[in-house]
Structures are given as C-alpha cells and as structure tokens.
Amino acid sequence: MTELVAPFAQRYGRLLRYAAGSVIATVCSEVALIAAYGLFDADAQAATVAGWVAGAIPNYVLNQRWAWRDRGRSAKPLTEAAWYWGVTAVTATLAILATSGVDDIVSPHITDRGDRAVLLGAVYLAVYGVVFVVKYIIFDRWVFGRTQAQES
C-alpha cells in the first residue's frame, strides 16, 4: 500500500509547492507589470517583460530548490536551465502578445492609464493561469523531475 500512496503523496506535495511558488512569482510579476505600465509609463511590451523578469527569477529558484527539492544535485544544470528558460520565454511571448494586443484595442476607449494597467495585469494573469498546468507537466517530466529520475 505504501508503494501506491508514496508516489501520489510526493507528486501532490510537489504540485502544492509548485502552486505556492507560482503564487509568489505571480505577485512579483503583477506588481512589476502594473508599476512599470501604470507608474513609470512603460509601453505594454516593456511592462510585460518587467513582469516576466520579476516573476521568472524567483519562480526558477522556488521550483528547482523547493517544489522539486533539488539542492544543487542536478546532473545537467545547463540543460535544466535551458529547458526552464525556454518554457518561460514561450510563456512570456504569449503574455507579450496578449497584453500588447489588448492595450492596442482598449487604449482608444479607456483613457485612464491606471485602469488600463489593471486590465493588462488581468490579461497577464489569465495567460499565466492558462499555461499553469502545461508548465507543471513540462517541468515535472522534462526539466526538474527528469533530473531526479536520472539520478535515482
């Protein structure tokens, strides 16, 4: 029975840690995006990049060291990092396209920059919400989880 429960508990715990790390990274991203766009007058693309950087760095550390509990034992750290940054770059590209597109559409209709900043924050959050599960699967099978399976 333990052989059946242990893998499920490990994966469930990993998913919860991944979700918690994602929440932390999302807060960092949202604050950076809204501040860059609403307070510092960055365009939608630059604000989205600022949000991505602000979230991607803590997300990488939290995923690697906390969610997948790798304490620097990775057999192929460059491969792991390349996969992670590739996946997050694709996600960032989707977010840039979405926020820029929405900004182009709503700018003539919503003149208050603060209101548009909140809307862009919601669009950014929606993009990351949609890819949340896909990223977990990729990270678990090919990025962080793969490294652990190879080392066992």
N, C-alpha and C positions, 0 to 999 in steps of 0.2 A: 504494500500500500504506500509506503514511504517513497518508493521509486516512482509512483504515479503522481503523488502530491508535490514532492520537492521541485520538479521542473516547472509545474504550474505556479507554485508559490514564488519561485525565483523570477519567472517571467512576469508575474503580476506585480511583484515588488519593483522590478525594473521599469515596468510601464508607469507605475505611480511616481517613481523617481524621475523618469523622463518627463512626465507631465508637470511635475513640480518645477523642474529645471526650465521647462518651456514657459511656464508662467513667469518665472523670474526674468528670463530673457525677453519675453513679450513686454513686460513692464518697462524694461530698459529701452527696448525698441520704440514703444509707443511714446514715451517721454521724449526721446531724442527726435523722433519724426515730428511730433506736434510742436516741439520747441523750435526745431530748425525751420519748419514751414511757417508757423504762426508768430513766433517772436523774432526770428532772425531773417525773415523774408527770403528764405531759400526757395528755389523752384521745387516742384513735386519730385523730380528725379533726384535732386541733391538731398532733399529731406528724406526720401526713402532710403537712399544709400546710407545716410547718417543713422537712420533707424536700424538698418540691417547690421552695420558695423557694431552699433551699441548692443545689439542682442546676440550676434553671432559669436562674439568672443566669449562671453560668459556661458553661452549655450554649449560651446565646444568643451570647455573645461568641465562644466557640470555633467555633460553626457559621458565624457571619457572617464572622469575620475569618480563620479558619484553614481550615475544611472547604471553604467556597465562595470563599475568598480575596478577599473584598470588603474593601477598605481605606477604607471610608467613601465609596465612589463611588455608592452606591445612588441611583437616580433618584427613588424614592419611599420614603424611610426610614420614614415613618409607616405606610404600607400594609404594608411588610415587617414592621415590629414588630407591627402589629395581627394579621396572619396568624400570626406566630410565637406570640404570647401567647394567641391564640385556640386554636391547636392544643394548646399546653401546658396551657391551662386545661381543655380537654376531657379530656386525659390525666390531669390532677390530679383531676378529678371522678371518673373511673373508679377511680383509686387510692384516693380517699377512700371511695367506696362499698365497694370490696373490703376495705380494711383495717378499716373500721368494722364491716362485716358479719362478717368473720372474728373480730374482737375480741368482738363480741356473742355469737357462737357458742361460742368457746373459753373465755371468761372464767370460766364456772361450772366448767369441767373442768380448766383449767390455772391454778393459783393463783399460781404464781411469775411476777411481772411481768417479770423478765428473760427468762424463757423465752417469754412472750407477745411481748416486744419483738423477739426474734429471729424469731419466726414472722411478725409483722407486717412486718418487714424483708424476709422471703422473699416474702410476698404482694405487697408494693410492687414488689419487683424483678421478679416474674412479670408484673405489669401492664405495666411499662415494657418488659419483654422482648417481650411480645406486640405492642405498638404500635411497636416499634423500626423495623421495615421500613416500616410505614404512614407514620410521621413522616418517614422519609428521603424517600419518594416525594413527600409533600406539600411538604417543604422544597425539594426539588430542582426540582419542577415549578412551584410557585406562590409560594414565599417567597423563597429566596435565588437559586436557579437562574434563575427568571423575570427577575429584575432584571438578571442578567448577559446573558441573551439579548436583552433590550430594548436594552441599552447597546451591543451588538456591531454 
